[in-house]
Structures are given as structure tokens and as C-alpha cells.
Amino acid sequence: MVFQAMVELYEGDRVLNGIGSGVWVCGSARTKPGTKNYELGVEVGAALAAAGFAVFTGGGPGAMEAANKGAKQNGGVSVGVGIVLPNEQQFNLELTIKFLCKYFFIRKVLLTKHTEALVVLPGGNGSMDELYEVLTLVQTKTIPPRPIVLVGRKYWKRVDAFSRKTMLPNGMISLGDPDLVKVVNTVGEVMDLMPKHAAS
């Protein structure tokens, strides 16, 4: 397993190196086309592409497909770092660059390494895993600070509240930790939080 993981990481780096400024967009694979959350993903992907960012996702359906679609339709770089899962689609059809992983942890390493911001659309356990992976790395200064943005105040308000009203008062996190994550409602707010150098 160790050798296979090393090879996978090496091959992933080879495919993804040189893409330029990237933003990782994650969200539920269960988000259906035509829904509000799907259209939100398309809009986020399009706005990021227009600003000069490559849009990275897990390459699957739902919110991932939506963000990739927005990027591709707007002439941007649309990247999928997929995962081998039984009985599930490996890649959506909106990708310009793709790489398939066997190991979840290598997938997360690649997506973290090759991006400089995380945008989280409404999602489930996988999205929460990815959110807290990046948040922990930023909190512990294992990686440089980066924007971590949750899109949809109504959806994410209890996650934000748990951090501020339960973990913080009980001394489980530090005073500034809740502010490492921003909760927004609009694509404009997302873009206001992104690094400003992508298009330069």
C-alpha cells in the first residue's frame, strides 16, 4: 500500500503541476441538476474561472459537476481529482484535466497542495471531511493560511454555531479559530474572499 500510495502521489503531482492558481470546490455528489444548489455551483465555478482560477473538484456528480461545468463553460480550467468507488460514477463530463485516485488521503493531499482556497457548497459527510481536513491544517499552521468559505448561511449556520457556541466556550479551540471559516450567501461574497492575484 505504501509504495502504491507514493506512486499515486507522484503521478498526481505530474498531472497537476503547472496548472496555476486553483480553488478547490467541494459539495454533495447528490445535488441534482436544476436545483438551486446545483445552479449555485455553476455560478461559483464560472465566477472563479472568470477571475483566472482553475476550478478543482473531486470530479464526481452533483455539486462537483456543477462547479466544473461553470468553469468549463466560461473557458476556464476544470480539474477533477476522482476516487475509485464501487458502483459510482468516477468522473463527470465537465473536466478539462482529470486524475483518478485509489486512496482518499492521496486525493485530499493533491487537492490541498494544488489549490489556495476552499469553497464548500452544501454537502454531507464527504464535504465535512474535506472542510475539517483543510481547517485543521490551517489551524495548526501545517499549511499557509487560505480562505475557507462555506456557501449558504441557512445550511451551514449550525456548523458555524457549534464552533462558536460549543467548542470555543468549552476551551476546545482558540479564540480566533472560528474566524478561520467564513460563511457567506452569494457568489459575490465568495469572490471577495478569494486571493487577488490569479488573473495577474
C-alpha positions as CSV (number, residue, x, y, z in Angstrom):
1,M,0.0,0.0,0.0
2,V,2.8,2.5,0.9
3,F,4.5,2.0,-2.5
4,Q,1.2,2.3,-4.4
5,A,0.3,5.5,-2.5
6,M,3.7,7.0,-3.2
7,V,3.3,6.2,-6.9
8,E,-0.2,7.7,-6.9
9,L,1.0,10.9,-5.3
10,Y,3.9,11.2,-7.8
11,E,1.6,10.6,-10.8
12,G,-1.0,13.1,-9.4
13,D,1.6,15.8,-9.0
14,R,2.9,15.1,-12.5
15,V,-0.6,15.7,-13.9
16,L,-1.5,18.7,-11.8
17,N,1.8,20.6,-11.7
18,G,1.8,23.8,-13.7
19,I,-1.9,24.4,-13.7
20,G,-1.6,27.7,-11.8
21,S,-3.8,29.3,-9.2
22,G,-6.5,26.9,-8.2
23,V,-9.6,26.8,-5.9
24,W,-11.0,23.6,-4.5
25,V,-14.8,23.5,-4.6
26,C,-16.5,20.7,-2.8
27,G,-20.1,19.8,-2.1
28,S,-22.6,17.0,-2.3
29,A,-22.5,14.4,-5.0
30,R,-26.3,14.1,-4.5
31,T,-27.0,17.7,-5.6
32,K,-29.4,17.4,-8.6
33,P,-29.2,19.4,-11.9
34,G,-31.8,22.1,-12.0
35,T,-31.8,22.7,-8.2
36,K,-30.9,25.9,-6.5
37,N,-27.7,24.4,-5.1
38,Y,-26.6,23.0,-8.5
39,E,-27.1,26.4,-10.1
40,L,-25.1,27.9,-7.2
41,G,-22.3,25.5,-8.0
42,V,-22.3,26.5,-11.7
43,E,-22.2,30.2,-10.8
44,V,-19.3,29.7,-8.4
45,G,-17.3,27.8,-11.0
46,A,-18.0,30.4,-13.6
47,A,-17.0,33.3,-11.4
48,L,-13.8,31.6,-10.3
49,A,-12.9,30.8,-13.9
50,A,-13.6,34.4,-14.9
51,A,-11.2,35.6,-12.2
52,G,-8.4,33.3,-13.6
53,F,-8.6,30.4,-11.2
54,A,-8.6,26.8,-12.2
55,V,-11.5,25.0,-10.5
56,F,-10.6,21.8,-8.7
57,T,-13.2,19.3,-7.5
58,G,-13.4,15.6,-6.7
59,G,-14.5,15.2,-10.3
60,G,-17.8,13.5,-9.4
61,P,-21.5,14.3,-10.0
62,G,-23.7,16.8,-8.2
63,A,-22.1,20.0,-6.8
64,M,-18.7,18.9,-8.1
65,E,-20.1,18.6,-11.7
66,A,-21.8,21.9,-11.3
67,A,-18.7,23.8,-10.4
68,N,-16.7,22.1,-13.1
69,K,-19.5,22.9,-15.6
70,G,-19.4,26.6,-14.7
71,A,-15.7,26.7,-15.1
72,K,-15.6,24.9,-18.4
73,Q,-18.5,26.9,-19.9
74,N,-16.6,30.1,-19.0
75,G,-13.4,29.0,-20.7
76,G,-11.6,28.0,-17.5
77,V,-9.5,25.1,-16.4
78,S,-11.8,22.4,-14.9
79,V,-10.0,19.8,-12.9
80,G,-11.3,16.6,-11.4
81,V,-9.3,14.5,-8.9
82,G,-11.6,11.5,-8.7
83,I,-11.7,8.4,-6.5
84,V,-12.4,4.8,-7.2
85,L,-15.7,3.8,-5.5
86,P,-17.9,0.8,-6.1
87,N,-21.0,1.4,-8.2
88,E,-20.4,5.2,-8.5
89,Q,-19.5,7.4,-11.4
90,Q,-15.8,8.2,-11.4
91,F,-15.8,11.4,-13.4
92,N,-18.3,14.0,-14.6
93,L,-18.2,15.1,-18.2
94,E,-17.2,18.7,-17.5
95,L,-13.5,18.3,-17.0
96,T,-10.5,19.5,-19.0
97,I,-8.0,17.8,-16.7
98,K,-8.5,14.7,-14.6
99,F,-6.7,12.3,-12.3
100,L,-8.1,9.2,-10.7
101,C,-7.1,8.1,-7.1
102,K,-7.4,4.9,-5.3
103,Y,-6.8,6.4,-1.9
104,F,-8.9,9.1,-0.3
105,F,-5.9,10.5,1.6
106,I,-3.9,11.0,-1.6
107,R,-6.9,12.7,-3.2
108,K,-7.1,15.2,-0.3
109,V,-3.3,15.8,-0.4
110,L,-3.4,16.6,-4.1
111,L,-6.4,18.8,-3.8
112,T,-4.9,20.7,-0.9
113,K,-1.5,21.0,-2.4
114,H,-2.6,22.3,-5.8
115,T,-5.1,24.9,-4.6
116,E,-5.0,28.0,-2.4
117,A,-8.6,28.3,-1.3
118,L,-11.5,26.0,-0.3
119,V,-15.1,26.8,-1.2
120,V,-17.7,24.4,0.4
121,L,-21.2,24.2,-1.2
122,P,-24.0,22.4,0.8
123,G,-22.8,18.8,1.3
124,G,-22.7,15.8,3.5
125,N,-20.1,13.7,5.3
126,G,-17.5,13.9,2.5
127,S,-17.7,17.7,2.3
128,M,-17.4,17.9,6.1
129,D,-14.3,15.6,6.0
130,E,-12.7,17.9,3.4
131,L,-13.7,21.0,5.3
132,Y,-12.2,19.9,8.6
133,E,-9.1,18.4,6.9
134,V,-8.2,21.8,5.5
135,L,-9.3,23.7,8.5
136,T,-7.1,21.6,10.8
137,L,-4.1,22.1,8.5
138,V,-4.6,25.8,8.6
139,Q,-5.4,25.9,12.3
140,T,-2.2,24.0,13.1
141,K,-0.1,26.1,10.6
142,T,0.8,23.0,8.7
143,I,-0.1,24.8,5.5
144,P,-0.2,28.5,4.8
145,P,-3.4,30.4,5.6
146,R,-6.0,30.2,2.9
147,P,-9.7,31.3,2.5
148,I,-12.1,28.6,3.7
149,V,-15.6,29.6,2.6
150,L,-19.0,27.9,3.4
151,V,-21.7,29.0,0.9
152,G,-25.2,29.1,2.2
153,R,-25.8,30.7,5.6
154,K,-29.0,28.8,6.3
155,Y,-27.4,25.4,5.5
156,W,-24.1,26.0,7.4
157,K,-25.4,28.1,10.4
158,R,-25.4,25.2,12.8
159,V,-21.9,24.2,11.9
160,D,-20.7,27.7,12.5
161,A,-22.7,27.9,15.7
162,F,-21.2,24.7,17.0
163,S,-17.7,26.1,16.6
164,R,-18.6,29.4,18.3
165,K,-21.1,28.4,20.9
166,T,-19.9,24.9,21.9
167,M,-16.3,24.2,21.1
168,L,-15.0,27.7,21.9
169,P,-16.7,28.2,25.3
170,N,-15.6,24.7,26.3
171,G,-12.0,25.6,25.6
172,M,-11.7,23.1,22.7
173,I,-10.5,25.6,20.2
174,S,-8.7,29.0,20.4
175,L,-10.4,32.4,20.3
176,G,-9.6,33.1,16.6
177,D,-10.3,29.7,15.3
178,P,-14.0,30.2,14.4
179,D,-13.0,33.1,12.1
180,L,-10.8,30.8,10.0
181,V,-14.0,29.8,8.3
182,K,-16.3,32.4,6.6
183,V,-20.0,31.7,6.0
184,V,-21.5,33.6,3.0
185,N,-24.6,33.6,0.9
186,T,-23.7,34.9,-2.5
187,V,-21.1,34.3,-5.3
188,G,-20.0,37.9,-4.9
189,E,-19.1,37.3,-1.3
190,V,-17.2,34.2,-2.3
191,M,-15.2,36.1,-4.8
192,D,-14.5,39.0,-2.3
193,L,-12.7,36.4,-0.2
194,M,-10.5,34.8,-2.9
195,P,-6.8,35.6,-3.4
196,K,-6.4,38.6,-5.7
197,H,-3.5,37.5,-7.9
198,A,-5.0,34.8,-10.1
199,A,-5.7,36.9,-13.2
200,S,-2.5,38.9,-13.0
